């Protein structure tokens, strides 16, 4: 199965472009280069904050707007903000209280930085490597909620986090966008915005019809961009619901699945 006439590829990062140890293989970098050589644009949509996209710009030679915070913030290759929306403070406060009541560690992304209470908490070291940045430690997370772009509940108990996702969606409804970006991260981002909305924004901004856009992803928060693109590719490491939402499935992210998908489905 080959996509027809693709002009732009939008990819998730973690679990898709990046391997499990948060690196980018030579095959992945080369695949982005082959897209560019074929005249096909490439950019990313990620749950990461803008600071976590910095190393990708140089590694992958990115030159188009990127979607951070699951598309709630759009930045250029220089990380300058093009468009952004923050969480309403009352919603952020309720989300933080509910996540804390579930026994989860809570992180807040605000003021261009990553804040937490316990720098030795679950997955803090992984996030340091992912973002190539240090967290700012504070007991007063509530004082950041007027400027919060994302709140994250973190836990090593993946089943608990999955259950919390449903409970938080039920409690907050349409007042926030709630998805697990990884089995261990539950993201709360501004309402009405997701990766699908970012794909639609790119379609308008670049004057590329949605049917000429292909998307790659591995998680539930990637399904909205699958729905907004003409061709979608799920990673082999994705769960069955994500695979079912895609037009095609490639290898897993530790087996150069992105590069394989580009060759098999996108390039003429």
PAFI-797618 format. One record per residue (C-alpha): residue number from 1; x, y negated, z negated. Coordinates in steps of 0.05 Angstrom, whole numbers, plus 5000, padded with zeros to 4 digits. Layout:
residues N
NUM;X;Y;Z
...
This chain:
residues 268
1;5000;5000;5000
2;5030;4934;5022
3;5004;4865;5004
4;4991;4821;5064
5;5019;4751;5073
6;5041;4738;5002
7;5069;4667;4993
8;5080;4666;4917
9;5096;4717;4863
10;5080;4702;4790
11;5109;4749;4738
12;5104;4761;4664
13;5171;4764;4629
14;5175;4810;4568
15;5157;4881;4586
16;5158;4863;4660
17;5219;4825;4684
18;5259;4838;4620
19;5281;4906;4596
20;5264;4930;4526
21;5329;4899;4501
22;5309;4832;4531
23;5360;4833;4588
24;5351;4823;4663
25;5382;4876;4707
26;5422;4861;4770
27;5365;4894;4810
28;5314;4846;4780
29;5356;4785;4796
30;5369;4811;4866
31;5294;4823;4877
32;5279;4750;4860
33;5333;4730;4910
34;5301;4774;4964
35;5234;4741;4953
36;5266;4673;4961
37;5303;4695;5024
38;5236;4718;5053
39;5205;4650;5040
40;5163;4674;4982
41;5161;4630;4920
42;5172;4658;4851
43;5155;4635;4781
44;5136;4662;4712
45;5078;4662;4664
46;5096;4681;4593
47;5074;4680;4521
48;5142;4650;4505
49;5150;4577;4486
50;5187;4532;4535
51;5253;4540;4497
52;5248;4615;4511
53;5246;4603;4586
54;5311;4563;4588
55;5357;4621;4603
56;5311;4648;4657
57;5318;4584;4698
58;5393;4594;4708
59;5390;4670;4712
60;5335;4674;4764
61;5345;4607;4798
62;5275;4583;4782
63;5252;4520;4817
64;5176;4520;4809
65;5131;4502;4750
66;5128;4555;4696
67;5071;4575;4648
68;5090;4578;4574
69;5045;4598;4516
70;5005;4643;4562
71;4994;4585;4609
72;4971;4533;4558
73;5034;4491;4572
74;5062;4481;4642
75;5135;4460;4647
76;5183;4446;4703
77;5250;4480;4713
78;5280;4426;4669
79;5230;4446;4615
80;5197;4377;4618
81;5122;4384;4603
82;5076;4375;4663
83;5012;4393;4627
84;4997;4419;4558
85;4940;4432;4509
86;4948;4447;4435
87;4905;4487;4387
88;4851;4446;4352
89;4877;4438;4281
90;4815;4468;4246
91;4818;4529;4290
92;4893;4537;4277
93;4880;4532;4202
94;4826;4585;4204
95;4869;4630;4247
96;4928;4624;4200
97;4886;4638;4139
98;4855;4700;4172
99;4923;4727;4196
100;4952;4716;4126
101;4893;4751;4094
102;4906;4811;4139
103;4977;4815;4109
104;5012;4793;4172
105;5073;4749;4177
106;5054;4683;4210
107;5095;4641;4258
108;5077;4572;4285
109;5104;4543;4349
110;5100;4467;4346
111;5143;4405;4361
112;5183;4445;4411
113;5208;4494;4357
114;5192;4560;4323
115;5173;4558;4249
116;5165;4614;4198
117;5168;4626;4124
118;5213;4688;4122
119;5273;4688;4169
120;5285;4761;4152
121;5213;4782;4167
122;5191;4833;4218
123;5216;4821;4289
124;5249;4755;4271
125;5316;4781;4297
126;5284;4805;4361
127;5252;4736;4372
128;5320;4703;4360
129;5349;4744;4416
130;5289;4734;4461
131;5288;4658;4454
132;5363;4649;4442
133;5342;4601;4387
134;5339;4599;4311
135;5274;4590;4273
136;5261;4532;4227
137;5244;4557;4158
138;5188;4523;4119
139;5135;4540;4068
140;5089;4486;4096
141;5065;4518;4160
142;4998;4484;4149
143;5032;4417;4158
144;5047;4436;4231
145;4976;4452;4252
146;4961;4383;4282
147;5015;4397;4333
148;5012;4473;4342
149;5015;4503;4411
150;5014;4576;4388
151;5005;4615;4324
152;5029;4687;4321
153;5012;4743;4273
154;5069;4793;4268
155;5069;4863;4241
156;5106;4929;4247
157;5038;4963;4238
158;5015;4963;4310
159;4949;4996;4296
160;4933;4943;4244
161;4951;4888;4294
162;4905;4919;4346
163;4848;4920;4296
164;4863;4848;4275
165;4859;4826;4348
166;4786;4848;4352
167;4768;4818;4284
168;4800;4751;4301
169;4767;4749;4369
170;4701;4761;4335
171;4713;4707;4283
172;4740;4652;4329
173;4701;4669;4392
174;4714;4618;4447
175;4749;4569;4401
176;4816;4601;4416
177;4848;4649;4465
178;4871;4712;4428
179;4914;4768;4458
180;4969;4814;4437
181;5029;4795;4480
182;5066;4855;4452
183;5044;4912;4407
184;5074;4873;4349
185;5053;4802;4366
186;4982;4774;4362
187;4980;4706;4397
188;4930;4651;4383
189;4933;4598;4437
190;4888;4540;4459
191;4817;4557;4482
192;4798;4566;4554
193;4869;4573;4578
194;4906;4637;4597
195;4953;4663;4650
196;4895;4667;4700
197;4883;4593;4691
198;4957;4581;4704
199;4953;4621;4769
200;4893;4579;4790
201;4932;4516;4773
202;4991;4539;4816
203;4943;4554;4873
204;4918;4482;4871
205;4985;4450;4857
206;5023;4486;4912
207;4964;4491;4960
208;4971;4567;4964
209;4906;4606;4969
210;4896;4654;4912
211;4894;4713;4960
212;4966;4696;4979
213;4990;4702;4907
214;5015;4767;4876
215;5023;4778;4801
216;5063;4827;4758
217;5050;4844;4685
218;5046;4897;4631
219;4999;4873;4576
220;4927;4853;4564
221;4944;4780;4568
222;4966;4792;4640
223;4898;4817;4662
224;4869;4746;4672
225;4924;4731;4723
226;4910;4797;4758
227;4838;4774;4766
228;4860;4707;4797
229;4910;4734;4847
230;4902;4770;4914
231;4948;4827;4895
232;4968;4852;4825
233;5020;4901;4802
234;5021;4934;4733
235;5085;4960;4703
236;5093;5034;4689
237;5099;5018;4615
238;5031;4984;4614
239;4973;5017;4579
240;4918;5050;4621
241;4869;4992;4617
242;4922;4944;4646
243;4940;4993;4701
244;4866;5001;4718
245;4859;4926;4726
246;4916;4922;4777
247;4918;4938;4851
248;4983;4977;4845
249;5029;5007;4792
250;5105;5006;4794
251;5159;5037;4751
252;5170;5017;4679
253;5210;4956;4658
254;5270;4998;4637
255;5273;5031;4706
256;5276;4968;4749
257;5200;4969;4758
258;5197;4896;4781
259;5249;4906;4835
260;5216;4970;4858
261;5148;4935;4861
262;5175;4877;4901
263;5206;4925;4952
264;5147;4973;4954
265;5089;4924;4954
266;5109;4853;4969
267;5166;4845;5018
268;5146;4854;5091
